[in-house]
Amino acid sequence: MNGEHEKMTLAENLLEEARSNLTSTHGRLLSHALTVSERMARFAERLEAEGTKRNVNELGELQSYAADLDRLCTVFAEKQRVVKTLERLVSAEREAGR
């Protein structure tokens, strides 16, 4: 927008909302990835320290965190796709002069 109080198109509004959703999802993905990373590092440390005597029952819990991380990655990728599509739409609207 050029400083005037132009009315945003539907596509521009959707793009703004999609970018906000993408940012929010990115934050959740980053937070979850850091949590999984920290838990995996602690598990590896205990596994190394205790050697062959280590009980690996907690591995199931770690696998569930990894599944959640995988789901968030899929959601994030889809939100990226939506933003790119809306960016192309907004660009085409602008080129067409609305």
Backbone torsions as a table, in degrees:
resi	resn	phi	psi	omega
1	MET	NA	150.3	-170.1
2	ASN	-103.6	28.7	178.3
3	GLY	93.3	-21.9	175.5
4	GLU	-76.7	162.8	179.3
5	HIS	-88.3	68.4	179.3
6	GLU	-76.3	148.4	176.6
7	LYS	-81.2	132.8	178.5
8	MET	-75.4	143.0	175.9
9	THR	-76.0	167.2	176.4
10	LEU	-58.1	-43.8	-179.2
11	ALA	-62.5	-39.7	178.1
12	GLU	-65.3	-40.6	176.6
13	ASN	-64.1	-43.5	178.5
14	LEU	-64.0	-38.7	178.4
15	LEU	-64.3	-44.0	178.5
16	GLU	-59.8	-44.5	179.1
17	GLU	-66.2	-40.8	179.9
18	ALA	-64.7	-40.0	177.4
19	ARG	-64.1	-39.9	177.8
20	SER	-63.6	-43.4	177.7
21	ASN	-63.4	-39.6	178.8
22	LEU	-63.6	-44.0	178.9
23	THR	-61.9	-43.0	178.7
24	SER	-63.5	-44.9	179.7
25	THR	-64.6	-38.9	177.2
26	HIS	-58.9	-43.6	178.8
27	GLY	-61.4	-43.8	178.5
28	ARG	-65.8	-40.3	179.6
29	LEU	-64.1	-46.3	179.5
30	LEU	-61.6	-46.5	179.8
31	SER	-59.6	-45.3	-178.8
32	HIS	-67.5	-40.8	179.1
33	ALA	-62.3	-41.2	178.3
34	LEU	-64.6	-40.5	178.3
35	THR	-62.7	-46.6	179.5
36	VAL	-62.1	-43.3	-179.6
37	SER	-60.9	-45.6	179.6
38	GLU	-63.6	-43.3	-179.8
39	ARG	-66.4	-39.5	178.2
40	MET	-65.3	-40.2	179.2
41	ALA	-63.5	-43.1	178.2
42	ARG	-64.3	-40.3	178.2
43	PHE	-62.1	-45.3	-179.8
44	ALA	-62.7	-40.5	178.4
45	GLU	-62.3	-44.7	178.9
46	ARG	-66.7	-38.8	179.4
47	LEU	-63.7	-41.4	178.9
48	GLU	-68.0	-44.7	-177.0
49	ALA	-67.1	-38.1	-175.4
50	GLU	-94.5	-8.3	176.4
51	GLY	57.8	-138.9	-174.5
52	THR	-73.4	-6.7	178.7
53	LYS	-87.0	-7.3	-176.1
54	ARG	-67.6	131.0	173.1
55	ASN	-83.7	129.9	-175.7
56	VAL	-103.6	23.6	179.3
57	ASN	-58.7	-32.7	-178.5
58	GLU	-69.6	-10.8	179.1
59	LEU	-60.9	-34.5	177.3
60	GLY	-60.1	-41.4	177.6
61	GLU	-64.3	-42.2	178.8
62	LEU	-63.1	-37.6	179.1
63	GLN	-64.8	-35.2	178.5
64	SER	-68.1	-36.2	175.9
65	TYR	-64.2	-38.8	179.0
66	ALA	-65.8	-36.5	177.8
67	ALA	-65.4	-40.5	176.5
68	ASP	-63.3	-39.7	178.8
69	LEU	-63.7	-41.5	177.7
70	ASP	-60.9	-43.3	178.6
71	ARG	-62.7	-43.6	179.0
72	LEU	-64.0	-36.3	177.1
73	CYS	-62.3	-40.7	178.4
74	THR	-65.1	-44.2	178.1
75	VAL	-62.5	-43.9	179.9
76	PHE	-61.3	-45.5	179.7
77	ALA	-61.2	-40.0	178.8
78	GLU	-66.1	-41.0	179.2
79	LYS	-66.7	-34.8	174.5
80	GLN	-62.0	-43.1	-179.7
81	ARG	-62.0	-41.8	179.6
82	VAL	-62.8	-44.5	179.5
83	VAL	-61.0	-46.0	179.8
84	LYS	-60.7	-41.9	179.0
85	THR	-63.2	-45.3	179.6
86	LEU	-67.3	-34.3	176.1
87	GLU	-62.2	-41.4	177.4
88	ARG	-64.9	-40.3	179.2
89	LEU	-63.8	-46.9	179.2
90	VAL	-62.3	-42.3	178.2
91	SER	-61.5	-43.2	179.0
92	ALA	-64.9	-38.5	177.0
93	GLU	-61.6	-43.2	-179.0
94	ARG	-65.9	-40.8	178.3
95	GLU	-64.7	-33.8	-179.3
96	ALA	-81.2	-3.8	179.5
97	GLY	75.5	20.9	179.8
98	ARG	64.4	NA	NA
